[in-house]
Amino acid sequence: MNREIPMLPLRGVLVFPYTVIHLDVGRKKSINAIEEAMLNSKEIFLATQKEAQTDEPEQDDIYRMGTVAEIRQILKMPGGTMRVLVEGLHRARVEEYQSFDPYIMVNVTEYREEEWGKNAEIEALMRTLVSQFEQYVRMSKKIPPETVVSVVAIEEPGRLADVIASHLSLRIQEKQQILEALEVRQRLNTLCEILAKEMEVLELERKINIRVRKQMEKTQKEYYLREQMKAIQKELGDKDERAAEVEELKERILKSKLPQEAHEKAFKELERLEKMPPMVAEAVVVRNYLDWLLSLPWSVETRDRLDLKMAEQILEEDHYGLEKPKERILEYLAIRKLAKKMKGPILCLVGPPGVGKTSLGKSVARSLNRKFVRMSLGGIRDEAEIRGHRRTYVGSMPGRVLQGMKQAGSRNPVFLLDEIDKMTMDFRGDPASALLEVLDPEQNSTFSDHYLETAFDLSKVMFITTANSTYNIPKPLLDRMEVIEISGYTEEDKVHIAIDYLIPKQVKEHGLKEHHISLSEGAIRKIIREYTREAGVRNLERQIASVCRKVARQVVDDPKTYVNVTASNVTKFLGPEKYRYGIAEKENQVGVATGLAWTESGGDILSIEVALLKGKGHLTLTGKLGEVMKESAQTALTFVRSKADELGIDEEVRQNYDVHLHVPEGAIPKDGPSAGITIATALASAMSNRSVRSDIAMTGEVTLRGRVLPIGGLKEKVLAAHRAGIYRVILPADNAKDLSEIPANVKRKMSFITVSHMDEVLKETLTTTE
């Protein structure tokens, strides 16, 4: 018999015919189905879900065989749920699903119990079933004895089977098997088999209880519970926690798409773990190893954003200037667009502090749409920090390179190795040597970590390293990197950076609004010139933050405060000026020459003073000069004495006067050969009594024959001269090619004199004494 009837899917419950049960209903569709049934015949079709966790079951999620039941009572509970009392009537099978909204409506075929004649076989099965059920009740002690009396009184074989099945603690699959048995003989047989198995389990439980009870005299209650659990697992053949853990790890290995070598290594370690006793300390080491092996991004890769215009826009938004690094990143992107399998480059950004090397790495990652990882190498002195520890003790772990890869979660991040020139070494190894493999595009595709003991591919990582200078980077390591020099900012650059980046950032961080504070361009220039002396903008940002703090205090007292910081009132916020702008000498003087120096903070001008005093021709050097600079002074003095006649130096001066050479700011160490021509000029001036032009600064190395050799850091030195108000610079002829690096706005104001011999320098710098 076919009919349409609303369906109520059940979770973890199965209702047999002839049974009365309470059901808690909370799903919207289920409540709608009950309300529909109450409006009609009060009958509803109950079918069990295959998985109880499914909230919105489809056709394939519900068993087709179920029970038609009558709703006897409805009780509305708090929270919008219902408690429904239903009585099972007869079996039914779903033939077709009519609709799923607002409730499930199905077309079912009903199966009503036929009248069975009690032949000998049916009678025997019924007696056996009742006998087994009585014994089951006695052994399980979970079913009240009164239930047996009501069961014995049942004469219909089908009803007997259904009622007994409803009282047993069976899995849903077993109950469904009984429900789907339409033939009574088959139903009775199935139930007899299930009861027989349950009896065996109960008998085993009884034996286990007897065994555990004997051990209770010597053990505590906790030990008894553990032993009972072990005994149950042993008798039933269920897996213990170790087996479950091994199974979980096995599934993770199969899903992780490991390379062949790592895959074999993982299964080998898994076999070791499976054979180990659970309390062995090495089991923890193996478990941690497998966790690390499976957490690394062996095959996870982010997709590069190969839009050059978008990348250029992002780089311009984040940084002002820095043309060379930006151009190099865009070149890499262009090549990636043409050649998909290009290995990641190794870029080394070298420049003074505060010019934006680290933040440039973040911008590169953002422009490429890659993950970003930063690892600081400052102070690292242990090789294991790079290559990892040997897996010989509980606290061992991979090196920081693989830790960074795990943190990134992809195999192609932008990996920033900060302060690569600040590494040291001790008896535990040289981390710089360990980095040779990491930073070699030809080798890092098979990078081997001591902990992992299997190759990991780093070839798709874009490594960016930063350093203040290349002096402390070992030559083999430097050879593997493409060095991009980032020199200091000009005053114009700093003004733009302050207006576009630093001031908005500090105003926001200090909780201020635009209507609270404004800094004029004149104020910014005064801060740059007289409160900072640096190549970068870090100290400039601190000074702006100091202004913002003082304004913030005024805003707290009066929310309507508006402060306009100008060049005239900067001292009110920052105090007296810290540096003199344009510290070059204003008048021509004898024995005083202005040189140019390179420092880690950028360029600076160097005033070199020479004085003559009665003596025996000795040279005295002061000002904390390094060995190279002392040798330059000796070379310069020898050259000047060799040219004494041409320079008009008296024999008396050469023979009976000592020379004292001093470089001010004696507390600061100074070294390098580029002050050679400046020292020679100062010596020639003092010994010939001719003044040196104060509007000229110079740089270059001098030889005994007077040749002028090229120097480094020309851009920083020229910027220092420009900052000091000196617009004529003497430089070696071989450095003329480096003038292309000088910003155009600076170059327009400057005049450059290229020289190849000291005679040309003296011709330009020495004047006739009045």
PADRENBA-60137 format. One line per field, with one value per residue (C-alpha): residue in one letter; y, z, x. Coordinates in steps of 0.5 Angstrom, whole numbers, padded with zeros to 4 digits. Layout:
BEGIN
r	(A,...) $
north	(Y,...) $
up	(Z,...) $
east	(X,...) $
//
This chain:
BEGIN
r	(M,N,R,E,I,P,M,L,P,L,R,G,V,L,V,F,P,Y,T,V,I,H,L,D,V,G,R,K,K,S,I,N,A,I,E,E,A,M,L,N,S,K,E,I,F,L,A,T,Q,K,E,A,Q,T,D,E,P,E,Q,D,D,I,Y,R,M,G,T,V,A,E,I,R,Q,I,L,K,M,P,G,G,T,M,R,V,L,V,E,G,L,H,R,A,R,V,E,E,Y,Q,S,F,D,P,Y,I,M,V,N,V,T,E,Y,R,E,E,E,W,G,K,N,A,E,I,E,A,L,M,R,T,L,V,S,Q,F,E,Q,Y,V,R,M,S,K,K,I,P,P,E,T,V,V,S,V,V,A,I,E,E,P,G,R,L,A,D,V,I,A,S,H,L,S,L,R,I,Q,E,K,Q,Q,I,L,E,A,L,E,V,R,Q,R,L,N,T,L,C,E,I,L,A,K,E,M,E,V,L,E,L,E,R,K,I,N,I,R,V,R,K,Q,M,E,K,T,Q,K,E,Y,Y,L,R,E,Q,M,K,A,I,Q,K,E,L,G,D,K,D,E,R,A,A,E,V,E,E,L,K,E,R,I,L,K,S,K,L,P,Q,E,A,H,E,K,A,F,K,E,L,E,R,L,E,K,M,P,P,M,V,A,E,A,V,V,V,R,N,Y,L,D,W,L,L,S,L,P,W,S,V,E,T,R,D,R,L,D,L,K,M,A,E,Q,I,L,E,E,D,H,Y,G,L,E,K,P,K,E,R,I,L,E,Y,L,A,I,R,K,L,A,K,K,M,K,G,P,I,L,C,L,V,G,P,P,G,V,G,K,T,S,L,G,K,S,V,A,R,S,L,N,R,K,F,V,R,M,S,L,G,G,I,R,D,E,A,E,I,R,G,H,R,R,T,Y,V,G,S,M,P,G,R,V,L,Q,G,M,K,Q,A,G,S,R,N,P,V,F,L,L,D,E,I,D,K,M,T,M,D,F,R,G,D,P,A,S,A,L,L,E,V,L,D,P,E,Q,N,S,T,F,S,D,H,Y,L,E,T,A,F,D,L,S,K,V,M,F,I,T,T,A,N,S,T,Y,N,I,P,K,P,L,L,D,R,M,E,V,I,E,I,S,G,Y,T,E,E,D,K,V,H,I,A,I,D,Y,L,I,P,K,Q,V,K,E,H,G,L,K,E,H,H,I,S,L,S,E,G,A,I,R,K,I,I,R,E,Y,T,R,E,A,G,V,R,N,L,E,R,Q,I,A,S,V,C,R,K,V,A,R,Q,V,V,D,D,P,K,T,Y,V,N,V,T,A,S,N,V,T,K,F,L,G,P,E,K,Y,R,Y,G,I,A,E,K,E,N,Q,V,G,V,A,T,G,L,A,W,T,E,S,G,G,D,I,L,S,I,E,V,A,L,L,K,G,K,G,H,L,T,L,T,G,K,L,G,E,V,M,K,E,S,A,Q,T,A,L,T,F,V,R,S,K,A,D,E,L,G,I,D,E,E,V,R,Q,N,Y,D,V,H,L,H,V,P,E,G,A,I,P,K,D,G,P,S,A,G,I,T,I,A,T,A,L,A,S,A,M,S,N,R,S,V,R,S,D,I,A,M,T,G,E,V,T,L,R,G,R,V,L,P,I,G,G,L,K,E,K,V,L,A,A,H,R,A,G,I,Y,R,V,I,L,P,A,D,N,A,K,D,L,S,E,I,P,A,N,V,K,R,K,M,S,F,I,T,V,S,H,M,D,E,V,L,K,E,T,L,T,T,T,E) $
north	(0000,0007,0013,0020,0022,0027,0025,0026,0024,0021,0022,0016,0013,0008,0007,0000,-0002,-0003,0001,0008,0013,0020,0024,0031,0035,0042,0042,0047,0042,0037,0041,0043,0036,0034,0040,0038,0031,0034,0037,0031,0023,0025,0019,0021,0017,0016,0014,0014,0018,0014,0020,0023,0029,0031,0037,0038,0030,0029,0023,0019,0021,0017,0010,0008,0003,0006,0006,0009,0012,0016,0022,0021,0027,0034,0038,0045,0046,0052,0054,0053,0045,0040,0033,0028,0022,0017,0010,0005,0002,-0002,-0002,0002,0004,0010,0010,0017,0024,0029,0035,0038,0044,0047,0039,0033,0029,0022,0017,0010,0003,0000,-0007,-0009,-0015,-0021,-0027,-0032,-0039,-0042,-0048,-0052,-0048,-0041,-0043,-0046,-0039,-0035,-0040,-0039,-0032,-0031,-0036,-0032,-0025,-0028,-0030,-0023,-0019,-0023,-0022,-0015,-0012,-0006,-0008,-0009,-0016,-0013,-0013,-0020,-0021,-0017,-0020,-0027,-0025,-0023,-0028,-0025,-0027,-0021,-0016,-0021,-0019,-0012,-0011,-0015,-0011,-0004,-0006,-0008,-0004,-0005,-0001,0003,-0001,-0008,-0005,-0003,-0010,-0012,-0007,-0009,-0016,-0016,-0024,-0026,-0032,-0028,-0023,-0028,-0032,-0025,-0023,-0030,-0029,-0022,-0024,-0030,-0025,-0020,-0026,-0028,-0021,-0021,-0027,-0024,-0018,-0023,-0026,-0020,-0017,-0023,-0023,-0015,-0017,-0021,-0015,-0010,-0013,-0010,-0004,0002,0004,0008,0002,-0003,0002,0002,-0006,-0007,-0002,-0006,-0013,-0010,-0008,-0014,-0019,-0015,-0013,-0006,-0001,0002,0010,0008,0004,0010,0015,0011,0011,0018,0019,0014,0018,0025,0022,0019,0026,0031,0029,0029,0028,0020,0021,0024,0019,0013,0017,0018,0011,0008,0013,0011,0004,0005,0009,0003,-0002,0002,0002,0008,0011,0011,0018,0016,0016,0023,0025,0021,0024,0031,0029,0026,0033,0037,0033,0033,0041,0043,0046,0041,0042,0048,0054,0061,0064,0070,0077,0078,0085,0089,0096,0093,0091,0098,0102,0098,0099,0107,0107,0104,0107,0114,0113,0107,0106,0101,0096,0097,0096,0090,0087,0089,0086,0079,0080,0081,0075,0071,0072,0070,0064,0060,0056,0061,0060,0065,0071,0072,0080,0083,0090,0094,0101,0105,0104,0107,0107,0102,0096,0091,0095,0094,0086,0087,0091,0086,0080,0085,0086,0079,0077,0072,0070,0074,0071,0075,0072,0076,0074,0079,0076,0068,0064,0057,0053,0049,0056,0055,0047,0045,0040,0033,0029,0026,0029,0031,0038,0038,0042,0044,0050,0057,0057,0051,0054,0060,0056,0052,0059,0062,0056,0056,0054,0060,0066,0072,0070,0076,0075,0081,0084,0078,0082,0082,0074,0072,0065,0061,0053,0051,0053,0058,0060,0064,0058,0054,0060,0058,0052,0056,0062,0058,0058,0052,0048,0050,0046,0040,0044,0039,0040,0036,0035,0033,0029,0029,0034,0040,0045,0052,0054,0057,0062,0069,0071,0078,0079,0086,0089,0096,0094,0088,0089,0084,0079,0073,0073,0066,0068,0075,0072,0068,0075,0080,0087,0093,0099,0103,0110,0115,0120,0127,0133,0133,0126,0126,0132,0128,0122,0126,0129,0123,0117,0119,0125,0121,0115,0119,0123,0117,0113,0118,0119,0126,0128,0133,0139,0138,0139,0141,0141,0146,0144,0149,0146,0139,0142,0145,0138,0135,0140,0141,0136,0130,0127,0121,0117,0114,0117,0113,0119,0124,0120,0120,0127,0128,0123,0128,0133,0129,0127,0134,0136,0130,0133,0140,0136,0132,0139,0142,0138,0144,0145,0146,0147,0149,0147,0152,0153,0159,0155,0148,0149,0150,0143,0140,0144,0147,0145,0139,0140,0146,0146,0148,0146,0148,0153,0160,0163,0161,0158,0156,0148,0147,0143,0140,0132,0128,0121,0115,0112,0107,0113,0116,0121,0127,0132,0132,0138,0136,0141,0141,0145,0147,0147,0147,0140,0135,0134,0129,0127,0127,0124,0125,0124,0116,0115,0107,0104,0106,0113,0113,0110,0115,0121,0118,0118,0125,0128,0124,0127,0134,0134,0131,0137,0142,0146,0146,0148,0154,0150,0153,0148,0151,0148,0141,0140,0144,0144,0138,0137,0135,0133,0133,0130,0133,0129,0125,0120,0117,0112,0114,0110,0109,0112,0117,0122,0122,0128,0132,0131,0132,0139,0141,0139,0143,0149,0149,0148,0153,0158,0158,0158,0153,0155,0154,0153,0146,0139,0133,0126,0121,0116,0119,0115,0117,0119,0124,0120,0120,0113,0112,0111,0109,0112,0118,0119,0119,0124,0129,0129,0131,0136,0139,0138,0142,0148,0146,0146,0145,0138,0135,0127,0122,0122,0115,0116,0121,0115,0114,0121,0118,0116,0123,0126,0131,0136,0136,0135,0142,0146,0142,0143,0137,0137,0131,0130,0124,0128,0131,0137,0139,0138,0143,0148,0148,0149,0153,0160,0166,0168,0175) $
up	(0000,-0002,0001,0002,0009,0012,0014,0021,0020,0027,0029,0033,0035,0031,0033,0032,0031,0038,0042,0045,0046,0047,0042,0042,0036,0035,0027,0023,0018,0023,0027,0021,0019,0026,0025,0018,0021,0027,0022,0018,0021,0027,0023,0021,0018,0022,0019,0022,0019,0017,0020,0026,0025,0019,0020,0013,0011,0003,0000,0001,0008,0011,0011,0006,0011,0017,0022,0021,0028,0031,0035,0042,0045,0044,0049,0047,0051,0052,0046,0041,0041,0042,0046,0042,0045,0039,0038,0032,0028,0022,0017,0011,0006,0002,-0005,-0007,-0004,-0006,-0003,0002,0004,0009,0011,0008,0004,0002,-0002,0002,0001,0008,0010,0016,0020,0017,0021,0022,0024,0029,0026,0030,0027,0029,0036,0037,0035,0039,0045,0044,0043,0050,0053,0051,0053,0060,0060,0057,0062,0068,0066,0063,0069,0065,0064,0069,0071,0070,0062,0062,0064,0059,0053,0055,0055,0047,0042,0036,0033,0029,0035,0040,0036,0035,0042,0044,0039,0042,0049,0047,0047,0040,0034,0029,0024,0027,0029,0022,0020,0024,0022,0015,0016,0013,0014,0021,0021,0018,0024,0029,0026,0026,0033,0036,0032,0035,0042,0042,0040,0046,0051,0049,0050,0057,0059,0057,0061,0067,0066,0066,0072,0076,0073,0075,0082,0084,0082,0086,0093,0091,0086,0087,0084,0078,0076,0076,0071,0067,0067,0066,0060,0057,0058,0055,0049,0049,0049,0044,0039,0039,0038,0044,0044,0041,0035,0034,0034,0029,0025,0025,0023,0017,0014,0015,0011,0006,0005,0006,-0001,0001,-0004,-0004,0000,0006,0005,0006,0012,0015,0014,0017,0023,0024,0024,0030,0034,0033,0036,0042,0049,0050,0056,0052,0052,0045,0043,0044,0040,0034,0035,0035,0029,0025,0027,0024,0018,0017,0018,0013,0007,0002,-0004,-0001,-0006,-0007,-0013,-0015,-0017,-0024,-0025,-0026,-0026,-0019,-0016,-0018,-0015,-0008,-0008,-0009,-0004,0001,0000,-0003,-0007,-0007,-0015,-0016,-0011,-0014,-0021,-0019,-0016,-0022,-0027,-0023,-0024,-0031,-0032,-0028,-0032,-0038,-0035,-0030,-0027,-0025,-0019,-0013,-0013,-0007,-0006,-0001,0001,0004,0007,0013,0019,0018,0010,0010,0008,0013,0011,0003,0004,0007,0001,-0004,-0001,-0001,-0009,-0010,-0006,-0002,0005,0009,0014,0018,0021,0025,0025,0029,0035,0032,0033,0033,0027,0029,0029,0021,0020,0026,0032,0032,0033,0040,0045,0047,0046,0039,0034,0026,0025,0024,0017,0017,0023,0018,0013,0017,0020,0012,0011,0003,0000,-0004,0001,0001,0007,0010,0013,0017,0020,0016,0018,0025,0026,0030,0031,0037,0039,0036,0029,0024,0022,0016,0013,0014,0010,0004,0002,0004,0000,-0006,-0012,-0015,-0008,-0004,-0008,-0003,0003,0009,0016,0021,0025,0019,0015,0009,0003,0003,-0003,-0002,-0009,-0010,-0004,-0005,0000,0002,0006,0009,0012,0014,0010,0007,0011,0016,0011,0009,0002,0000,0003,-0001,-0007,-0007,-0007,-0011,-0007,-0008,-0005,-0001,0000,0005,0003,0001,0005,-0001,0000,0008,0007,0002,0007,0013,0009,0006,0011,0018,0020,0018,0022,0028,0028,0028,0033,0038,0037,0034,0028,0023,0026,0032,0029,0023,0021,0016,0011,0014,0021,0018,0014,0021,0025,0019,0019,0026,0030,0026,0023,0020,0013,0014,0017,0024,0028,0024,0026,0033,0033,0030,0035,0041,0038,0037,0045,0047,0042,0045,0052,0050,0047,0053,0057,0051,0046,0041,0041,0034,0034,0028,0028,0024,0024,0029,0034,0033,0039,0044,0043,0042,0046,0043,0037,0037,0031,0027,0020,0015,0019,0014,0015,0013,0012,0008,0014,0014,0015,0015,0010,0009,0007,0006,0010,0010,0016,0017,0019,0012,0009,0014,0013,0016,0018,0018,0022,0022,0026,0026,0032,0034,0034,0030,0024,0027,0026,0031,0030,0034,0033,0034,0027,0025,0022,0015,0016,0020,0014,0009,0014,0013,0006,0005,0009,0005,-0002,0001,0003,-0004,-0007,-0002,-0007,-0012,-0006,-0003,0003,0007,0009,0016,0017,0014,0019,0025,0026,0028,0025,0029,0025,0029,0026,0031,0035,0038,0041,0034,0031,0024,0019,0011,0006,0002,0007,0003,-0001,0005,0009,0004,0002,0010,0011,0004,0007,0014,0011,0006,0010,0004,0006,0004,0000,0005,0000,-0003,0000,-0003,-0002,-0005,-0004,-0005,-0007,-0005,-0012,-0012,-0016,-0013,-0013,-0013,-0007,-0005,-0002,-0007,-0006,0001,0001,-0004,0000,0006,0003,0000,0007,0010,0005,0001,-0007,-0010,-0009,-0011,-0013,-0017,-0024,-0024,-0020,-0025,-0027,-0020,-0021,-0025,-0018,-0015,-0015,-0020,-0015,-0012,-0018,-0021,-0015,-0014,-0019,-0019,-0020,-0022,-0021,-0022,-0019,-0013,-0016,-0019,-0012,-0009,-0015,-0014,-0006,-0004,-0005,-0004,0003,0004) $
east	(0000,0003,0002,0005,0007,0012,0018,0022,0030,0032,0039,0042,0035,0031,0024,0021,0014,0010,0014,0013,0019,0020,0024,0027,0026,0029,0031,0026,0024,0023,0018,0015,0014,0011,0006,0004,0002,-0002,-0006,-0008,-0008,-0003,0002,0009,0015,0021,0027,0034,0040,0047,0051,0048,0053,0049,0045,0041,0041,0040,0037,0043,0044,0038,0036,0030,0027,0023,0017,0010,0009,0003,0004,0001,0003,0007,0010,0014,0021,0025,0029,0024,0025,0019,0019,0014,0011,0011,0008,0011,0005,0009,0014,0015,0020,0021,0020,0020,0022,0017,0020,0025,0022,0019,0019,0021,0015,0016,0012,0012,0010,0007,0009,0003,0005,0001,-0002,0003,0001,0005,0009,0014,0020,0017,0015,0022,0025,0020,0022,0030,0029,0025,0030,0036,0033,0032,0039,0041,0037,0040,0047,0047,0043,0041,0034,0029,0026,0019,0021,0021,0014,0011,0016,0014,0006,0007,0004,0005,0012,0014,0012,0016,0022,0021,0020,0026,0030,0028,0030,0037,0043,0045,0049,0044,0047,0045,0038,0037,0038,0033,0028,0029,0028,0021,0020,0019,0023,0029,0028,0027,0034,0038,0036,0038,0045,0046,0043,0048,0054,0052,0052,0059,0061,0057,0061,0068,0066,0064,0071,0075,0071,0073,0080,0081,0077,0083,0088,0084,0088,0094,0092,0089,0082,0085,0090,0084,0080,0086,0087,0080,0080,0086,0083,0077,0081,0085,0079,0075,0081,0080,0086,0089,0091,0098,0095,0090,0095,0099,0093,0092,0100,0099,0093,0097,0103,0099,0095,0101,0104,0111,0117,0119,0125,0121,0115,0120,0123,0116,0114,0120,0120,0112,0114,0119,0114,0109,0114,0116,0113,0109,0113,0120,0123,0125,0118,0117,0123,0120,0113,0116,0120,0114,0110,0115,0116,0108,0108,0113,0110,0113,0108,0104,0106,0102,0101,0105,0102,0105,0102,0108,0104,0101,0107,0110,0105,0105,0113,0112,0106,0111,0118,0120,0126,0130,0130,0135,0132,0125,0128,0131,0124,0121,0126,0125,0117,0118,0123,0118,0112,0117,0120,0116,0121,0126,0130,0129,0135,0139,0139,0143,0141,0147,0146,0146,0141,0134,0134,0128,0132,0127,0121,0123,0123,0116,0114,0117,0113,0106,0108,0109,0103,0107,0108,0113,0118,0124,0129,0134,0142,0144,0149,0147,0154,0151,0151,0145,0141,0141,0142,0138,0140,0142,0136,0139,0136,0129,0130,0132,0129,0130,0134,0131,0131,0126,0122,0121,0118,0113,0111,0110,0106,0108,0115,0116,0116,0120,0125,0128,0135,0136,0143,0147,0154,0152,0153,0159,0162,0165,0167,0160,0161,0160,0153,0156,0159,0152,0149,0153,0148,0142,0144,0146,0141,0145,0145,0139,0134,0137,0138,0139,0137,0141,0134,0130,0136,0132,0133,0128,0127,0129,0130,0123,0124,0126,0132,0133,0139,0140,0147,0150,0156,0160,0166,0164,0161,0165,0167,0165,0158,0158,0160,0153,0149,0147,0149,0144,0147,0142,0145,0143,0137,0138,0135,0129,0128,0127,0123,0118,0119,0117,0111,0108,0110,0113,0108,0101,0104,0106,0100,0096,0100,0099,0092,0092,0088,0089,0086,0090,0097,0101,0108,0111,0116,0121,0120,0122,0128,0130,0129,0133,0139,0139,0136,0139,0145,0144,0143,0136,0130,0130,0132,0128,0122,0123,0124,0117,0114,0117,0113,0107,0108,0108,0102,0098,0099,0096,0090,0088,0088,0084,0081,0080,0088,0091,0099,0102,0110,0114,0122,0121,0118,0121,0126,0120,0118,0125,0130,0136,0139,0144,0148,0150,0148,0154,0160,0165,0170,0167,0174,0181,0186,0193,0193,0186,0183,0176,0175,0170,0169,0164,0161,0155,0151,0152,0157,0160,0165,0172,0176,0184,0188,0196,0200,0208,0212,0220,0223,0226,0222,0217,0210,0205,0198,0192,0184,0184,0186,0186,0192,0190,0189,0196,0200,0196,0199,0206,0205,0202,0208,0213,0210,0210,0217,0219,0216,0218,0222,0216,0212,0216,0218,0224,0229,0228,0221,0223,0229,0227,0220,0215,0209,0202,0196,0190,0183,0177,0172,0178,0173,0170,0175,0177,0180,0181,0185,0180,0183,0190,0189,0186,0192,0197,0193,0193,0201,0203,0199,0202,0209,0208,0204,0199,0192,0187,0180,0174,0169,0172,0172,0176,0177,0182,0187,0194,0201,0208,0209,0202,0198,0190,0187,0179,0175,0168,0162,0162,0155,0155,0161,0158,0151,0155,0158,0152,0149,0155,0154,0160,0159,0165,0168,0175,0175,0179,0178,0177,0171,0168,0163,0160,0157,0151,0149,0148,0141,0140,0137,0144,0148,0145,0148,0155,0161,0166,0173,0176,0184,0189,0195,0196,0199,0192,0189,0194,0193,0186,0186,0192,0192,0197,0198,0196) $
//
